[in-house]
Amino acid sequence: MLPAHLIKEHTGAEVYNFYIDMRTPGKGFEEFYQKLLNERVHFIRGRVAEIADWGLDATEEGKLVIRVEDTLAGKVRRIPVDMVVLSTGLEPQADANDIRRLFNISCSSEGFFLERHPKLAPVSTFTDGVFLAGCCQGPKDIPDTVAQAGAAAAEVLALIDAGHVETEPNTAYVLDEFCSGCKTCVGLCPYHAITFQEERRKSEINQALCKGCGTCVAACPSAAIGQHLFEDSEIFEEVEGILTYA
């Protein structure tokens, strides 16, 4: 709708806007739609079937003729215009999956990058220090993009101002004496925190990358991986305490 307003404001041209479904979400969008109606922008509900350069009479000569079914009026219309502007859909970049794998972040079913939480963490990702802003997360207009960029910048400044990085306390660790070198844990870690040391034939967990999800702890066939704050002895004591007072 913004291009229609700008063209109408600067040139005074007759503008026809063809649509299937009109939605105006967000602050002030409904008022903006009413403003366009007051400016005499033509909104025609219907899918354009054909754009031709041949006219049936003198009024269509030298024009682009749009043939469209006006579903509100219940008739097929022929509208001669000087210019046709196609509004295309927005889709993710072709290399979005490569970026996702590089930074270990998630994508939605449409292929756009996925935030950690739509309300509580709208610019954060599941990788610490990586934030989202703009249309990489999904189609957005300019005000939403600017607001999100400001939020992402604030998150970055908060990390810089703190002067240190907090890590998860419940990280996993490998018991070398029990590790058989089967590499089961390496492929299961969603944060790529586990590497296999060929010279020692043992797995090793990067404490800075580990988020304490416990996947490797549960999957290790040798029970060679433990987790801080979730030791077996602690869990057994909790279960025993529950059974005692049950």
Summary of the structure (lengths in Angstrom):
residues: 246
radius of gyration: 29.2
end to end distance: 63.9
largest distance: 94.4
contacts: 570
relative contact order: 0.07
helix: 32%
strand: 19%
